[in-house]
Amino acid sequence: MRAFVEGVGRKAVGIVEQTGSTTLLMFEALGWVWRAVAPPRARLGVVAISTQVVRAGVRAVFIVSLVSGAVGLILTLQMAPPLEEFGSKATVANIVGVAVLRELGPLIAAIVMTGFAGAAIAAEIGTMVVGEEIEALEVHALDPVRFLVVPRVVAAVVSMLCVTVIANAVSIGAALVGSKTVLGIPYVTFWENFLFQVSLADYLTGLAKSVVFGLLIGAIACANGLRVTGGAMGVGNATTSTVVQCVVSIVIADLLFTATFFALGLH
């Protein structure tokens, strides 16, 4: 029993330490971003940021679109039978609109981006640690956070924001087509119900979630990459830990967002 309690305690302490170090790294990266926009301005690597956006965001567009479209169709077909029992089949647009803009769009984009951006960032930085490239930067008086972490965190946030917009559009478009071809709901009826139900707040809350999700993905991936020890095996462990931690953090953050919006009456 004692060994079990000690093991749980060590695990809890490890989680707290890891959460704290990741949070500190996140705020340090945000500090560099603030220095880049507030005078006197510090220079950030625009080329590095754009390169990471292409790697993390542009290459994920196809997969995000595929998954989002499938989810839009699934949600439409699953909701149609129970709604038809109440004679409200056309209101499927109301449900799809709120579900996609508030929850599914940002969540799907974040989970896909975790695999594209999170794992790649952790593996890349972890390989640099193993190859002692981080130490070489420090020897040359170059801050690894400024030159490695900040471009990847900023790229993750920008990519998440853009990919979420695409995910929303594809999901709703797929629901529109599915409603017309399978359920026989006219396009005009779908759009009227959709626009009646959703508001600008629904769209903006989803985008706010995507910004936080991108920040979490970038910070967690960079933190795990910088903590790599043990060579190639350590890089693999960091990649696996990044995916798991990002998914858990995203879901918890989504829960906190939803609870906050519900308490404020933004539902």
Residue frames as qw, qx, qy, qz and C-alpha x, y, z in Angstrom:
[[0.000, 0.885, 0.466, 0.000, 0.00, 0.00, 0.00],
 [0.321, -0.783, 0.098, 0.523, 2.82, 2.35, 0.87],
 [0.403, -0.136, 0.594, 0.683, 4.55, 1.70, -2.43],
 [0.214, 0.623, 0.671, 0.341, 1.30, 2.40, -4.29],
 [0.125, -0.938, -0.265, 0.187, 0.76, 5.72, -2.50],
 [0.384, -0.609, 0.321, 0.615, 4.38, 6.75, -3.12],
 [0.390, 0.155, 0.680, 0.601, 4.03, 5.87, -6.79],
 [0.099, 0.810, 0.547, 0.188, 0.85, 7.93, -7.11],
 [0.274, -0.882, -0.057, 0.379, 2.55, 10.81, -5.29],
 [0.423, -0.351, 0.482, 0.682, 5.58, 10.74, -7.58],
 [0.295, 0.441, 0.686, 0.497, 3.30, 10.65, -10.60],
 [0.044, -0.911, -0.409, 0.022, 1.31, 13.63, -9.31],
 [0.350, -0.755, 0.159, 0.531, 4.47, 15.61, -8.56],
 [0.435, -0.058, 0.612, 0.658, 5.79, 14.82, -12.03],
 [0.199, 0.680, 0.622, 0.332, 2.57, 16.04, -13.66],
 [0.174, -0.940, -0.199, 0.214, 2.67, 19.27, -11.65],
 [0.428, -0.555, 0.356, 0.618, 6.33, 19.88, -12.50],
 [0.383, 0.189, 0.673, 0.604, 5.75, 19.19, -16.19],
 [0.080, 0.829, 0.530, 0.159, 2.67, 21.42, -16.27],
 [0.283, -0.878, -0.034, 0.383, 4.57, 24.20, -14.55],
 [0.428, -0.362, 0.484, 0.673, 7.57, 24.04, -16.86],
 [0.301, 0.437, 0.685, 0.499, 5.32, 23.97, -19.94],
 [0.046, -0.914, -0.402, 0.031, 3.37, 26.98, -18.65],
 [0.354, -0.747, 0.170, 0.537, 6.57, 28.92, -18.00],
 [0.410, -0.047, 0.621, 0.666, 7.81, 28.11, -21.50],
 [0.189, 0.692, 0.636, 0.285, 4.49, 29.28, -22.94],
 [0.144, -0.950, -0.196, 0.198, 4.66, 32.61, -21.12],
 [0.434, -0.524, 0.373, 0.631, 8.30, 33.07, -22.13],
 [0.359, 0.256, 0.673, 0.594, 7.34, 32.55, -25.77],
 [0.035, 0.854, 0.500, 0.139, 4.43, 34.99, -25.41],
 [0.343, -0.805, 0.015, 0.484, 6.87, 37.46, -23.88],
 [0.391, -0.200, 0.531, 0.725, 9.00, 37.36, -27.02],
 [0.191, 0.582, 0.668, 0.422, 5.88, 37.85, -29.15],
 [0.159, -0.920, -0.317, 0.168, 5.01, 40.90, -27.06],
 [0.395, -0.604, 0.258, 0.642, 8.51, 42.29, -27.53],
 [0.380, 0.149, 0.646, 0.645, 8.07, 41.89, -31.27],
 [0.045, 0.719, 0.567, 0.400, 4.98, 44.13, -31.33],
 [0.325, -0.919, -0.182, 0.126, 5.80, 46.61, -28.54],
 [0.433, 0.757, -0.251, 0.420, 8.54, 49.23, -29.02],
 [0.207, 0.635, -0.610, -0.427, 11.45, 48.85, -29.02],
 [0.928, 0.167, 0.000, -0.332, 10.61, 45.90, -31.21],
 [0.461, -0.413, 0.767, 0.171, 12.58, 42.67, -31.14],
 [0.510, 0.395, -0.548, -0.533, 12.98, 40.88, -34.46],
 [0.753, -0.042, 0.624, -0.205, 11.40, 37.48, -34.90],
 [0.202, -0.203, 0.814, 0.505, 12.10, 35.02, -37.69],
 [0.617, 0.387, 0.080, -0.680, 9.31, 35.70, -40.19],
 [0.533, 0.386, -0.683, -0.317, 10.78, 33.17, -42.60],
 [0.083, 0.105, -0.954, 0.270, 10.93, 30.54, -39.86],
 [0.428, 0.243, 0.557, -0.668, 7.33, 31.24, -38.88],
 [0.646, 0.430, -0.196, -0.599, 6.07, 31.02, -42.47],
 [0.381, 0.321, -0.859, -0.120, 7.99, 27.78, -42.99],
 [0.088, 0.045, 0.901, -0.422, 6.39, 26.25, -39.91],
 [0.543, 0.333, 0.265, -0.723, 2.94, 27.45, -41.02],
 [0.610, 0.387, -0.528, -0.446, 3.40, 25.61, -44.31],
 [0.279, 0.196, -0.932, 0.120, 4.59, 22.49, -42.53],
 [0.107, 0.154, 0.814, -0.550, 1.94, 22.51, -39.82],
 [0.417, 0.444, 0.362, -0.706, -1.05, 24.15, -41.45],
 [0.498, 0.472, -0.388, -0.616, -1.01, 23.91, -45.22],
 [0.292, 0.216, -0.920, -0.149, -0.17, 20.23, -45.28],
 [0.130, 0.183, 0.873, -0.432, -2.98, 19.48, -42.82],
 [0.433, 0.230, -0.021, -0.871, -5.71, 21.13, -44.91],
 [0.547, 0.087, -0.694, -0.460, -6.58, 18.01, -46.91],
 [0.345, -0.140, -0.897, 0.240, -6.86, 15.70, -43.90],
 [0.113, 0.252, 0.498, -0.822, -8.81, 18.28, -41.89],
 [0.482, 0.195, -0.240, -0.820, -11.18, 18.80, -44.81],
 [0.507, 0.009, -0.825, -0.250, -11.68, 15.07, -45.26],
 [0.240, -0.218, -0.834, 0.445, -12.39, 14.43, -41.58],
 [0.190, 0.256, 0.298, -0.900, -14.56, 17.54, -41.19],
 [0.502, 0.115, -0.446, -0.732, -16.65, 16.68, -44.23],
 [0.470, -0.106, -0.875, -0.052, -17.20, 13.14, -42.97],
 [0.116, -0.257, -0.698, 0.658, -18.21, 14.41, -39.52],
 [0.326, 0.193, 0.007, -0.926, -20.65, 16.89, -41.07],
 [0.574, 0.016, -0.631, -0.521, -22.32, 14.09, -43.03],
 [0.387, -0.140, -0.876, 0.252, -22.36, 11.76, -40.03],
 [0.052, 0.223, 0.512, -0.828, -23.95, 14.38, -37.80],
 [0.454, 0.140, -0.223, -0.851, -26.59, 15.14, -40.44],
 [0.600, -0.021, -0.726, -0.335, -27.54, 11.50, -41.02],
 [0.325, -0.142, -0.832, 0.426, -27.52, 10.63, -37.32],
 [0.120, 0.218, 0.414, -0.875, -29.74, 13.54, -36.29],
 [0.374, -0.002, -0.465, -0.803, -32.31, 13.12, -39.09],
 [0.436, -0.275, -0.842, -0.160, -34.24, 10.04, -37.77],
 [0.239, -0.447, -0.672, 0.540, -34.99, 11.37, -34.24],
 [0.093, 0.292, 0.030, -0.952, -35.87, 14.80, -35.60],
 [0.328, -0.073, -0.657, -0.675, -38.16, 13.28, -38.21],
 [0.279, -0.382, -0.867, 0.156, -40.16, 11.59, -35.43],
 [0.074, -0.600, -0.436, 0.666, -41.10, 15.07, -34.21],
 [0.428, 0.781, 0.426, 0.159, -41.68, 16.41, -37.69],
 [0.113, -0.955, 0.151, 0.230, -38.63, 18.68, -37.47],
 [0.869, 0.088, 0.252, 0.417, -36.23, 17.07, -39.91],
 [0.419, 0.781, 0.067, 0.458, -35.40, 20.44, -41.49],
 [0.351, -0.907, 0.177, -0.150, -34.02, 21.69, -38.17],
 [0.916, -0.095, 0.048, 0.387, -30.98, 19.47, -38.65],
 [0.448, 0.626, -0.036, 0.637, -29.32, 22.62, -39.97],
 [0.364, -0.838, 0.104, -0.393, -29.84, 24.32, -36.60],
 [0.862, -0.469, 0.178, 0.076, -28.08, 21.53, -34.74],
 [0.825, 0.241, 0.096, 0.503, -25.25, 21.14, -37.24],
 [0.225, 0.813, -0.036, 0.536, -24.59, 24.87, -37.26],
 [0.467, -0.801, 0.240, -0.289, -24.18, 25.23, -33.51],
 [0.929, -0.277, 0.208, 0.133, -22.34, 21.92, -33.06],
 [0.774, 0.379, 0.076, 0.502, -19.81, 22.62, -35.81],
 [0.182, 0.801, -0.093, 0.563, -19.09, 26.28, -35.13],
 [0.486, -0.760, 0.255, -0.347, -18.87, 25.95, -31.36],
 [0.757, -0.435, 0.484, -0.065, -17.39, 22.49, -30.86],
 [0.910, 0.146, 0.357, 0.152, -16.66, 20.11, -33.69],
 [0.548, 0.801, -0.074, 0.229, -14.84, 22.47, -36.05],
 [0.069, -0.828, 0.494, -0.256, -12.18, 23.63, -33.56],
 [0.744, -0.388, 0.526, -0.139, -11.97, 20.21, -31.89],
 [0.910, 0.321, 0.231, 0.123, -11.47, 18.23, -35.11],
 [0.449, 0.820, -0.220, 0.278, -8.91, 20.73, -36.38],
 [0.311, -0.765, 0.508, -0.247, -7.01, 20.60, -33.08],
 [0.860, -0.200, 0.469, -0.036, -6.86, 16.81, -32.94],
 [0.825, 0.503, 0.117, 0.229, -5.65, 16.55, -36.54],
 [0.222, 0.876, -0.287, 0.318, -3.14, 19.36, -35.95],
 [0.643, -0.619, 0.439, -0.100, -1.83, 17.50, -32.92],
 [0.901, 0.054, 0.376, 0.210, -0.69, 14.72, -35.21],
 [0.609, 0.692, 0.083, 0.379, 0.64, 17.04, -37.90],
 [0.104, 0.841, -0.241, 0.474, 2.20, 19.85, -35.86],
 [0.626, -0.683, 0.290, -0.242, 2.59, 18.55, -32.32],
 [0.946, -0.122, 0.242, 0.179, 4.35, 15.30, -33.08],
 [0.684, 0.571, 0.010, 0.455, 6.56, 16.89, -35.76],
 [0.046, -0.870, 0.239, -0.428, 7.64, 19.77, -33.49],
 [0.741, -0.578, 0.324, -0.115, 8.45, 17.47, -30.59],
 [0.932, 0.089, 0.210, 0.283, 10.47, 15.12, -32.79],
 [0.508, 0.727, -0.046, 0.459, 12.32, 17.96, -34.50],
 [0.194, -0.836, 0.324, -0.397, 13.34, 19.78, -31.32],
 [0.866, -0.402, 0.294, -0.049, 14.08, 16.48, -29.57],
 [0.876, 0.310, 0.079, 0.361, 16.45, 15.53, -32.37],
 [0.235, 0.814, -0.198, 0.493, 18.17, 18.91, -31.97],
 [0.565, -0.711, 0.326, -0.261, 18.61, 18.22, -28.26],
 [0.951, -0.118, 0.248, 0.143, 20.09, 14.79, -28.93],
 [0.726, 0.479, 0.067, 0.489, 22.40, 16.26, -31.57],
 [0.493, -0.489, -0.178, 0.697, 23.50, 18.98, -29.10],
 [0.250, 0.522, 0.345, 0.739, 22.27, 21.71, -31.46],
 [0.352, -0.873, -0.291, -0.172, 20.51, 23.47, -28.57],
 [0.659, -0.584, 0.030, 0.473, 23.81, 23.69, -26.68],
 [0.520, 0.165, 0.312, 0.778, 25.45, 25.09, -29.81],
 [0.019, -0.783, -0.349, -0.514, 22.85, 27.88, -29.92],
 [0.534, -0.832, -0.138, 0.066, 23.45, 28.72, -26.28],
 [0.702, -0.258, 0.143, 0.648, 27.22, 28.78, -26.82],
 [0.310, 0.334, 0.336, 0.824, 26.67, 31.39, -29.53],
 [0.031, 0.257, 0.390, -0.884, 24.50, 33.42, -27.10],
 [0.386, -0.120, -0.498, -0.767, 21.32, 32.64, -29.06],
 [0.482, -0.053, 0.587, -0.648, 18.16, 32.03, -27.03],
 [0.027, 0.091, 0.959, 0.267, 16.57, 28.68, -28.06],
 [0.200, 0.585, 0.681, -0.392, 13.16, 29.93, -26.97],
 [0.224, 0.698, -0.050, -0.678, 13.35, 32.94, -29.29],
 [0.227, 0.491, -0.646, -0.538, 14.76, 31.13, -32.31],
 [0.159, 0.009, -0.971, -0.177, 13.12, 27.70, -31.97],
 [0.042, 0.411, 0.835, -0.363, 10.08, 27.83, -29.71],
 [0.221, 0.530, 0.196, -0.795, 8.50, 31.16, -30.69],
 [0.314, 0.280, -0.565, -0.709, 8.26, 30.45, -34.47],
 [0.238, -0.118, -0.952, -0.152, 6.67, 27.07, -33.83],
 [0.029, 0.459, 0.707, -0.537, 4.19, 28.34, -31.24],
 [0.264, 0.487, -0.025, -0.832, 3.15, 31.27, -33.43],
 [0.302, 0.180, -0.748, -0.563, 2.85, 28.97, -36.45],
 [0.104, -0.256, -0.955, 0.112, 0.70, 26.52, -34.46],
 [0.152, 0.528, 0.484, -0.681, -1.68, 29.31, -33.42],
 [0.308, 0.457, -0.294, -0.781, -1.95, 30.80, -36.93],
 [0.235, 0.084, -0.896, -0.366, -2.37, 27.37, -38.51],
 [0.011, 0.344, 0.887, -0.308, -5.05, 26.36, -36.02],
 [0.247, 0.528, 0.250, -0.773, -7.01, 29.53, -36.66],
 [0.360, 0.395, -0.498, -0.683, -6.93, 29.09, -40.45],
 [0.208, 0.012, -0.963, -0.169, -7.58, 25.35, -40.39],
 [0.143, 0.371, 0.761, -0.513, -10.56, 25.82, -38.06],
 [0.390, 0.490, -0.024, -0.779, -12.16, 28.22, -40.55],
 [0.380, 0.272, -0.751, -0.467, -11.70, 25.59, -43.27],
 [0.070, -0.112, -0.975, 0.178, -13.05, 22.82, -41.03],
 [0.297, 0.425, 0.501, -0.693, -16.17, 24.84, -40.27],
 [0.444, 0.464, -0.273, -0.716, -16.83, 25.58, -43.93],
 [0.326, 0.194, -0.879, -0.290, -16.28, 22.00, -45.10],
 [0.053, 0.192, 0.913, -0.356, -18.43, 20.47, -42.33],
 [0.374, 0.495, 0.360, -0.697, -21.34, 22.81, -43.01],
 [0.414, 0.443, -0.496, -0.621, -20.97, 22.37, -46.77],
 [0.196, 0.069, -0.973, -0.103, -21.02, 18.59, -46.41],
 [0.179, 0.346, 0.770, -0.505, -24.10, 18.82, -44.16],
 [0.406, 0.498, -0.006, -0.766, -25.78, 21.05, -46.75],
 [0.407, 0.317, -0.718, -0.468, -25.12, 18.62, -49.59],
 [0.103, -0.053, -0.983, 0.142, -26.10, 15.61, -47.49],
 [0.292, 0.378, 0.563, -0.674, -29.33, 17.26, -46.37],
 [0.493, 0.470, -0.202, -0.704, -30.31, 17.96, -49.97],
 [0.447, 0.316, -0.767, -0.335, -29.28, 14.68, -51.60],
 [0.244, -0.042, -0.952, 0.181, -30.17, 12.20, -48.83],
 [0.037, 0.390, 0.709, -0.586, -32.83, 13.89, -46.71],
 [0.155, 0.603, 0.634, 0.458, -34.46, 15.96, -49.44],
 [0.199, -0.796, -0.297, 0.489, -34.17, 19.25, -47.52],
 [0.472, 0.805, 0.159, 0.321, -34.00, 22.19, -49.98],
 [0.560, 0.162, -0.191, 0.789, -30.89, 24.34, -49.91],
 [0.128, -0.575, -0.042, -0.807, -32.95, 27.44, -49.12],
 [0.737, -0.583, -0.209, -0.270, -34.61, 25.78, -46.11],
 [0.829, -0.161, -0.257, 0.470, -31.26, 24.57, -44.81],
 [0.378, 0.284, -0.118, 0.873, -29.70, 28.03, -45.05],
 [0.348, -0.629, -0.134, -0.682, -32.70, 29.77, -43.52],
 [0.824, -0.524, -0.207, -0.054, -32.65, 27.46, -40.49],
 [0.760, 0.004, -0.194, 0.620, -28.88, 27.66, -40.24],
 [0.198, 0.410, -0.059, 0.889, -28.79, 31.46, -40.29],
 [0.526, -0.647, -0.201, -0.514, -31.73, 31.66, -37.89],
 [0.862, -0.446, -0.218, 0.104, -29.95, 29.52, -35.30],
 [0.730, -0.080, -0.102, 0.671, -26.30, 30.58, -35.42],
 [0.060, -0.995, -0.073, 0.042, -24.89, 33.95, -34.50],
 [0.402, 0.761, -0.391, 0.326, -21.58, 35.76, -34.69],
 [0.472, -0.635, 0.521, -0.320, -20.91, 34.72, -31.08],
 [0.962, -0.011, 0.269, -0.045, -21.03, 31.04, -32.09],
 [0.757, 0.578, -0.106, 0.287, -18.41, 31.65, -34.77],
 [0.096, 0.799, -0.406, 0.432, -16.14, 33.79, -32.60],
 [0.700, -0.519, 0.425, -0.244, -16.21, 31.43, -29.63],
 [0.969, 0.152, 0.153, 0.124, -15.05, 28.63, -31.91],
 [0.550, 0.689, -0.211, 0.422, -12.20, 30.78, -33.20],
 [0.298, -0.768, 0.415, -0.386, -11.23, 31.73, -29.64],
 [0.907, -0.260, 0.326, -0.064, -11.00, 28.04, -28.80],
 [0.867, 0.427, 0.000, 0.257, -8.82, 27.41, -31.83],
 [0.194, 0.817, -0.358, 0.409, -6.30, 30.07, -30.73],
 [0.558, -0.593, 0.498, -0.299, -5.97, 28.49, -27.28],
 [0.970, 0.044, 0.239, 0.003, -5.76, 25.00, -28.77],
 [0.687, 0.632, -0.165, 0.318, -2.95, 26.11, -31.08],
 [0.097, -0.787, 0.455, -0.405, -1.10, 27.69, -28.17],
 [0.795, -0.376, 0.430, -0.205, -1.40, 24.47, -26.17],
 [0.945, 0.288, 0.092, 0.121, -0.20, 22.31, -29.06],
 [0.483, 0.735, -0.283, 0.384, 2.83, 24.50, -29.75],
 [0.274, -0.727, 0.480, -0.409, 3.86, 24.91, -26.10],
 [0.877, -0.257, 0.373, -0.160, 3.42, 21.25, -25.13],
 [0.899, 0.397, 0.002, 0.183, 5.27, 20.00, -28.22],
 [0.332, 0.759, -0.365, 0.425, 8.20, 22.38, -27.69],
 [0.488, -0.641, 0.461, -0.372, 8.41, 21.61, -23.97],
 [0.951, -0.090, 0.293, -0.044, 8.49, 17.86, -24.56],
 [0.767, 0.566, -0.119, 0.277, 11.08, 18.28, -27.28],
 [0.091, 0.782, -0.429, 0.442, 13.37, 20.31, -25.02],
 [0.648, -0.506, 0.467, -0.326, 13.08, 17.69, -22.26],
 [0.934, 0.253, -0.237, -0.082, 14.29, 14.81, -24.44],
 [0.275, -0.651, 0.706, -0.051, 16.92, 12.52, -22.91],
 [0.707, -0.095, 0.698, -0.061, 18.16, 9.12, -23.93],
 [0.159, -0.220, 0.746, 0.608, 18.78, 9.42, -27.64],
 [0.293, -0.081, -0.658, -0.689, 16.39, 8.08, -30.28],
 [0.312, -0.425, -0.846, 0.082, 14.21, 6.34, -27.70],
 [0.113, -0.467, -0.401, 0.780, 13.77, 9.65, -25.89],
 [0.183, 0.157, -0.341, -0.909, 12.64, 11.32, -29.12],
 [0.358, -0.243, -0.815, -0.386, 10.03, 8.60, -29.63],
 [0.285, -0.481, -0.726, 0.400, 8.78, 8.91, -26.06],
 [0.015, -0.362, -0.132, 0.923, 8.55, 12.70, -26.40],
 [0.267, -0.017, -0.559, -0.785, 6.50, 12.36, -29.59],
 [0.387, -0.376, -0.834, -0.118, 4.08, 9.91, -27.98],
 [0.246, -0.469, -0.556, 0.641, 3.76, 12.01, -24.83],
 [0.049, 0.182, -0.128, -0.974, 3.10, 15.11, -26.92],
 [0.350, -0.213, -0.669, -0.621, 0.16, 13.57, -28.75],
 [0.427, -0.465, -0.763, 0.136, -1.41, 12.22, -25.55],
 [0.246, -0.426, -0.377, 0.785, -0.88, 15.42, -23.56],
 [0.101, 0.052, -0.284, -0.952, -2.15, 17.65, -26.37],
 [0.389, -0.344, -0.719, -0.462, -5.37, 15.66, -26.80],
 [0.424, -0.517, -0.663, 0.336, -6.04, 15.62, -23.04],
 [0.190, -0.334, -0.167, 0.908, -5.23, 19.33, -22.68],
 [0.167, -0.102, -0.461, -0.866, -7.44, 20.25, -25.65],
 [0.425, -0.463, -0.739, -0.244, -10.41, 18.33, -24.27],
 [0.392, -0.518, -0.522, 0.553, -9.98, 19.85, -20.79],
 [0.092, -0.206, 0.061, 0.972, -9.61, 23.34, -22.26],
 [0.266, -0.268, -0.616, -0.692, -12.74, 22.77, -24.34],
 [0.436, -0.542, -0.712, 0.092, -14.62, 21.74, -21.20],
 [0.297, -0.448, -0.306, 0.786, -13.47, 24.87, -19.38],
 [0.048, 0.001, -0.337, -0.940, -14.49, 27.05, -22.33],
 [0.355, -0.400, -0.713, -0.452, -17.92, 25.44, -22.49],
 [0.429, -0.556, -0.621, 0.348, -18.48, 25.77, -18.74],
 [0.212, -0.319, -0.103, 0.918, -17.39, 29.42, -18.82],
 [0.162, -0.113, -0.466, -0.862, -19.62, 30.29, -21.76],
 [0.409, -0.490, -0.746, -0.190, -22.54, 28.51, -20.11],
 [0.377, -0.522, -0.492, 0.586, -22.00, 30.42, -16.88],
 [0.088, -0.288, 0.072, 0.951, -21.84, 33.72, -18.78],
 [0.513, 0.565, 0.451, -0.462, -24.98, 32.91, -20.71],
 [0.272, 0.589, -0.509, -0.566, -23.19, 32.65, -24.07],
 [0.243, -0.010, 0.964, 0.109, -25.02, 29.51, -25.17]]
